[in-house]
Amino acid sequence: MSKNYGPEYVRAIAPYQAGKPIAEVAREFGLDEANIVKLASNENPFGVPESAKQAMTAAATELGRYPDANGFDLKAALSKRYDVPADWITLGNGSNDILEIAAHAFVERGQSVVYSQYSFAVYALATQGVGARHIVVPAKAYGHDLQAMLAAIEDDTRLVFIANPNNPTGTFIPAAEIEAFLAKVPAHVVVVLDEAYNEFLSPENQFESAEWVKKYPNLLVSRTFSKAYGLAGLRVGFAIAQPALTDLMNRIRQPFNVNSMAQAAAIAALNDKAFLAQSAANNTAGYQQFVEAFEKMGLEYVPSYGNFVLVKVGDDAGAGARVNLALLKQGVIVRPVGNYGLPQWLRISIGLPQENAVLIAALTKALAG
């Protein structure tokens, strides 16, 4: 008789499905890796900034030793940038790590977590991983309905996840709406404001949420170096929160969870304003390139504030999978989002102008076929 190992709530987890790697697509479809365009994982199309490469080269001389477990230099750089004390910062192995740590630090088995329909898949995984109860609030225009989320908070709710901009839909919540929400959330509920795509916001939509942390002891702001800073492969994220929260986070955080090269690269990237400006400018132009093409094709899309666009590629439930396969056969990797309950849609990352052009041509052909 076989034995079921582990708790039932862990066995019920469906593992996270990452975007297909270029090498896998090349093997599967007999394609040349050099000709494959990957627009699936919201990565920075410019890759790692030169400043970070130089910092990693210098850090490589010390790889025989453990990294700084407390990330002193990186925390100092973040402390200066966001004008908060260093002990208000928690480092993570990517922002995914921050989200998981938050769930383990603040939620007991059986308590509830609130998040929105069509929000980042890791919120559900983190909730399930601690045996908590999911309260999934229906989306409003594919984004967060903050009034409904506030109303959904129950006595046993300990955590609320908000993504702004949201992945995979690209929707955005203005600052005033978020602050009004924070003012009404019960003090015992921790709000995780996930800002993985913040750097792609236009200047008129930018606001400094770290300032809210000083006012709301139950707010935790999560950020990442994986997107605009081009360090996805190094896995560096961080949280900003008051010490009552960071103390608990650091009790659970794995020692040495951010490696030496990642810490060095993150410091360099954080201070590389030219690279960040280049990335933002390319994203703005690429978004316009996509929008014009989708409108010409007559495709519905969700206006996006991130570095990707969610586009509807058919009316039947198999549309997303079918068009995705047709794109893969042409050497273009995008992200189907059927696992989010959006089987008719694809999420397409914004790449370099020539990569975007390849996608547009391939999508036109796939839809015609």
TAVEN-V824376 format. One record per helix or strand of 3 or more residues. SS is the DSSP state (H for helix, E for strand). FROM is the first residue (numbers start at 1). TO is the last residue. If there is no record, write none. Layout:
BEGIN
ss: (SS:SS)
from: (FROM:FROM)
to: (TO:TO)
END
This chain:
BEGIN
ss: (H:H:H:H:H:H:E:H:E:H:E:H:E:H:E:H:H:H:E:H:E:H:H:H:E:H:E:H:E:H)
from: (8:22:33:50:72:86:89:95:112:121:133:146:157:175:190:198:203:210:219:232:237:243:260:273:308:319:335:338:342:353)
to: (11:29:35:62:82:88:92:106:116:129:137:152:163:184:194:200:205:215:224:234:240:252:270:297:312:329:337:340:349:368)
END
